[in-house]
Amino acid sequence: MSDVDPGLAGGVAPTGGGGRAVDDNFSRSARKDGRQVVTLRRLTLGNQFIVESDVYPVGTMRVEPVRPGPYVFGSREEANAFIEETTRALEYLGCEVS
């Protein structure tokens, strides 16, 4: 589980004042040449939907992922659209998405 820092949430402060985001068991992973490159997770916090990402840069020896975001949305549909558009772009770049 993850606390969402309002300063990192694209200017949208989470509701509930200090609540914890809950993983709602929706995620997508992308691999390229058998190597994990991205994992996207959708979480909920009150009436907001948060997408967290783990990005493993290709061509580096970095073991720990870069974690851009989190990205905060007002509806499940908006969060899903973000994940689907992101995974579509990764597929265009030759990644296998699951």
N, C-alpha and C positions, 0 to 999 in steps of 0.2 A: 504494500500500500504506500501511498505517497501523499505528502502534504503539498498543496499547490500554493506557491508564492504569488500573491497578486501582482507583484512587480514583473513576473515572468509570464503572466497569462495574457499577453496581448492587450493589456489595459482593461481587461474585464475581471473585476474582483469576484472570487467565488462567494456564493451565498453561504450562510450558516455560521459565519465567523469562527474560523478555526476548526471546522469539521475535517474529516479525513475522506479523501477520494476512495471509492470502492471499485475494484476491478469487476467489470460486468461480463467477463469471460468472452470478449470479442477482440481478436488480435489477428494480425497478418504478418507473415515473415517473408523476406525476400532473400534468395541465395543467387550468387553468380559464380559459375565454375565450381559449384559445390561448397562455396564459402558463404557464411551468413553475412549479409551486408546491412539489412534493416529489419527491425521489429517495431510494429506499431501496435499500441494497446489503447483500447477505449475504457475510460473509467467514468464513474458518475460521482457528482458532488452536489447534493441538493437537486436543483432543477437544471444543472449544467452538465455538459458532457465534455470530458477532457481527453485529448489524444496525447499520449506520451510516445516518444520515439527513442530507440537505441540505434545509432548509426555506427557501423564499423567501416571506417574508410578503407577503400581498396588501395593496394600498393603501399601500405605502411606495415610496420611491425607492431602497431598499437594493439594492445589486448583489451583495454577498457573502451567501451563505446563512448562516442560523443553523444550528448543528450540535448538536442535542440528542443525548443518549446518550454513548457507544455503549450498546447493549442486548445483554447477554450471555446466551446460552441453552446448556443442556446437550445439546441435540439439534437436528439439522437440522429435524425436524418442529416443534419449539417455535418456532424462528426463522421457519419458513415460516408457521406459524399467526399469529404476530405481524404479519408482512408482509401476509398476506391480510386479516386483520381491519382493519389500518390502511388498506389500499387500499379495502376495502368501505366504511369510514366516509367516505373521501374521495369515493367514488362517490355516496354519499347526499348529500354536500355539493355535488354538481354537477360534480365533476372527471371528466375522461377519463383512464383509467388504461391504461398500456401496459407 
